[in-house]
Amino acid sequence: MSLNFPLLLVIAVFVCGLLALLDLLFLAPRRRAAIASYQGSVSQPEAVVVEKLNKEPLLVEYGKSFFPVLFIVLVLRSFLVEPFQIPSGSMKPTLDVGDFILVNKFSYGIRLPVIDKKIIEVGDPQRGDVMVFRYPSDPNVNYIKRVVGLPGDTVRYTADKRLLVNGESIAEQLVGSEPGTLGSAELYKEKLGAAEHLIRKEMSRYRATPDHTWTVPAGHYFMMGDNRDNSNDSRYWDDPNIPKDLLGMVPDQNIVGKAFAVWMSWPEPKLSHLPNFSRVGLIK
């Protein structure tokens, strides 16, 4: 069962705010009236009695205490910045398992929490952006990939692992190699839009359909992982409930935000493996 944290946060803010409002409008005036009545009935009011009459109900006390904190968290998380942790290696070498990242929630427009309806246009995803989005087949799951195809683009991925956008081959330069899953893997510097970043290719793996071509519909985006042969992305998604021409495409309403920084890494959250900050920096 998936935990809808945004919904729970909104409910918590609403309940705490309602308790604070109830106290402000009804309960607090009653307490003040009770104190005034007591003080008028005795010549020397006892501080203990006054304190008892002025005491807030426990539920109201907790609600009023938590409301400002939860409200600030809701505003920050919904409209400004939201933290995420990378669960897989699909974005290697840009992002690694256990990286904690920050996502800009207003880069692509201001959206209402829970219903994710865009209310203010700010900007659109650009080719090369690293973007967090809700997986089209299961919107409760967040994915992170790089924007490769914009609305109207034609994207092609060939049998020899070359990426072409609108008929033009994306420039890449070999920079090194490392051990791979079934042999060696090569690292390339790729320039996609304004973003210059590293990608990783397994030399012995061929997952993509040879010379497959996709056309990106209006209001949708084509996404790929930087770890090109170990990424469940737009090239491989299949869902009988999604129209064939939209398979692999991320609709605008599924966008969460633009990933812009790594602030901590903790691949194994345990006391014997403490978090480290060696990968802290902006995401290219």
WOQUI-V89955 format. One record per residue. N is the residue number from 1. RES is the residue in three letters. OMEGA is omega in whole degrees, -180 to 180 (none if undefined). Layout:
N	RES	OMEGA
N	RES	OMEGA
This chain:
1	MET	-178
2	SER	179
3	LEU	180
4	ASN	-175
5	PHE	178
6	PRO	180
7	LEU	179
8	LEU	179
9	LEU	178
10	VAL	180
11	ILE	-180
12	ALA	178
13	VAL	-180
14	PHE	-178
15	VAL	-180
16	CYS	178
17	GLY	179
18	LEU	178
19	LEU	179
20	ALA	179
21	LEU	178
22	LEU	179
23	ASP	-178
24	LEU	-173
25	LEU	-171
26	PHE	-171
27	LEU	-180
28	ALA	176
29	PRO	178
30	ARG	179
31	ARG	180
32	ARG	179
33	ALA	179
34	ALA	179
35	ILE	180
36	ALA	180
37	SER	179
38	TYR	-179
39	GLN	179
40	GLY	-176
41	SER	180
42	VAL	-179
43	SER	179
44	GLN	-179
45	PRO	178
46	GLU	-178
47	ALA	-179
48	VAL	-180
49	VAL	180
50	VAL	180
51	GLU	180
52	LYS	179
53	LEU	-177
54	ASN	-177
55	LYS	179
56	GLU	172
57	PRO	-175
58	LEU	-179
59	LEU	178
60	VAL	-180
61	GLU	178
62	TYR	-180
63	GLY	180
64	LYS	-180
65	SER	-176
66	PHE	-173
67	PHE	-178
68	PRO	180
69	VAL	-179
70	LEU	180
71	PHE	178
72	ILE	178
73	VAL	-180
74	LEU	-179
75	VAL	-180
76	LEU	-175
77	ARG	-175
78	SER	-171
79	PHE	-175
80	LEU	-175
81	VAL	177
82	GLU	178
83	PRO	175
84	PHE	173
85	GLN	-179
86	ILE	-176
87	PRO	-174
88	SER	-179
89	GLY	-175
90	SER	-179
91	MET	174
92	LYS	1
93	PRO	-179
94	THR	180
95	LEU	-178
96	ASP	178
97	VAL	179
98	GLY	176
99	ASP	173
100	PHE	-174
101	ILE	174
102	LEU	-177
103	VAL	178
104	ASN	-175
105	LYS	-177
106	PHE	-180
107	SER	-175
108	TYR	178
109	GLY	178
110	ILE	-177
111	ARG	176
112	LEU	178
113	PRO	178
114	VAL	-177
115	ILE	176
116	ASP	178
117	LYS	180
118	LYS	-178
119	ILE	178
120	ILE	177
121	GLU	178
122	VAL	-180
123	GLY	180
124	ASP	176
125	PRO	178
126	GLN	179
127	ARG	-178
128	GLY	178
129	ASP	170
130	VAL	-168
131	MET	172
132	VAL	-178
133	PHE	177
134	ARG	-177
135	TYR	-176
136	PRO	-179
137	SER	178
138	ASP	-175
139	PRO	177
140	ASN	-178
141	VAL	178
142	ASN	176
143	TYR	172
144	ILE	179
145	LYS	178
146	ARG	178
147	VAL	180
148	VAL	-178
149	GLY	177
150	LEU	179
151	PRO	180
152	GLY	-179
153	ASP	169
154	THR	-178
155	VAL	179
156	ARG	175
157	TYR	-170
158	THR	-180
159	ALA	179
160	ASP	171
161	LYS	176
162	ARG	180
163	LEU	177
164	LEU	177
165	VAL	-177
166	ASN	176
167	GLY	-179
168	GLU	179
169	SER	179
170	ILE	-176
171	ALA	176
172	GLU	-177
173	GLN	180
174	LEU	-179
175	VAL	-180
176	GLY	179
177	SER	179
178	GLU	178
179	PRO	180
180	GLY	-179
181	THR	-178
182	LEU	-178
183	GLY	-179
184	SER	175
185	ALA	-180
186	GLU	178
187	LEU	-179
188	TYR	171
189	LYS	-176
190	GLU	176
191	LYS	-178
192	LEU	-172
193	GLY	178
194	ALA	-176
195	ALA	174
196	GLU	-171
197	HIS	178
198	LEU	172
199	ILE	-176
200	ARG	179
201	LYS	174
202	GLU	-175
203	MET	-177
204	SER	-175
205	ARG	178
206	TYR	-178
207	ARG	-172
208	ALA	173
209	THR	-178
210	PRO	175
211	ASP	178
212	HIS	-178
213	THR	178
214	TRP	173
215	THR	-175
216	VAL	180
217	PRO	176
218	ALA	178
219	GLY	-179
220	HIS	-178
221	TYR	179
222	PHE	-171
223	MET	175
224	MET	175
225	GLY	178
226	ASP	174
227	ASN	-162
228	ARG	-178
229	ASP	177
230	ASN	-178
231	SER	175
232	ASN	-174
233	ASP	-174
234	SER	-179
235	ARG	-168
236	TYR	-177
237	TRP	178
238	ASP	-178
239	ASP	-179
240	PRO	-179
241	ASN	180
242	ILE	179
243	PRO	-174
244	LYS	-177
245	ASP	179
246	LEU	180
247	LEU	179
248	GLY	-177
249	MET	178
250	VAL	179
251	PRO	-178
252	ASP	-177
253	GLN	179
254	ASN	-177
255	ILE	176
256	VAL	179
257	GLY	-179
258	LYS	176
259	ALA	-175
260	PHE	-178
261	ALA	169
262	VAL	-178
263	TRP	178
264	MET	173
265	SER	179
266	TRP	-176
267	PRO	-179
268	GLU	-178
269	PRO	177
270	LYS	-176
271	LEU	-179
272	SER	177
273	HIS	-177
274	LEU	177
275	PRO	177
276	ASN	-175
277	PHE	-178
278	SER	-177
279	ARG	-180
280	VAL	178
281	GLY	178
282	LEU	180
283	ILE	179
284	LYS	none
